[in-house]
Amino acid sequence: MSGDAVRRSYLAGLLGQGIGPSLTPELHEREGARQGLRYTYRTVELADSRLDREHLRLLLAHAVELGFDGLNVTYPVKHVMASVVDELAPDAAAIGAINTILVSDTGTRGHNTDVTGFAAAIVDGLAGAALDRVVLVGAGGAGTAVAHALAGIGLQTLWVVDTDPGRAQRLVRSLRHLRDLELVAGSPTDLPRLTRAASGLVNATPVGMAAHPGSPVDPELLRDDLWVADIVYRPLLTELVREASARGCRVLTGAGMAVNQAADTFELITGRPADRTAMSRDLDELVAAEVGSATQRRE
């Protein structure tokens, strides 16, 4: 990133797994073009054998050497990349996971725009939703960001469910400093009991993505007075979102978080305000084109 106000060219990228279908590159490049910038965004798919810390450290060093101005990082390296950058923004340090890396003359700095992106999505898309008792499914990097976002907008009780008990406990410990927040770590076997008492449920796992089809929650546990949010946006209408809608739940797709975190990252990299309304239209257009293309292929 440069503080030069007349700068017109930027190079950004995305590191992770299953990122081929991501719409993030197009969102960034369209916003760059709208602002008269030469903005290039590349994706780097990480093989299973390339997820260790040392390889990721070298990959980041190469990105710096090649002149990248910023990177997004996603599943499954949000936690490990937090230990690779030179420094962490305070919010990212509190979470222990990042999704954005800025590159400057002074080094690399990790940020977490998943937190701000999800908080904005909830406020905009589920205005007035009860935050007294929320079940969070998934305690990885995305789940940690979601938990901190909910805590920042008035959450009272959070039940964290993960297939890895240690990971759920680590997320809970990261929020122990919030004295007014009741925290409980659980496993998927607890979902029937927890969901019955919850006012809202959030999926922060990869389940529902094109590469990980299905639902993280048995549809029979959903009821019409439960709001349901999914951070997955590829596809936008995940199985969880479809089932929740069919049962009369108030739902939030992953679109709001996708747009807001992309806009926040764009602003960090360029130092320019992003047009979030236009970026939302971009996402709607891209998703509609994709759905139309899939329909034509089936026909």
BELSUL-V505257 format. One record per helix or strand. SS is the DSSP state (h for helix, s for strand). FROM is the first residue (numbers start at 0). LEN is the number of residues. Records with the same first field share a line. If there is no record, write none. Layout:
BEGIN
SS: FROM-LEN + FROM-LEN
END
This chain:
BEGIN
s: 8-8 + 37-8 + 69-4 + 86-2 + 99-5 + 106-5 + 132-5 + 156-5 + 181-5 + 199-4 + 226-4 + 250-2
h: 23-11 + 47-3 + 52-13 + 77-5 + 89-6 + 112-13 + 140-12 + 164-10 + 187-10 + 218-3 + 238-8 + 254-16 + 275-23
END
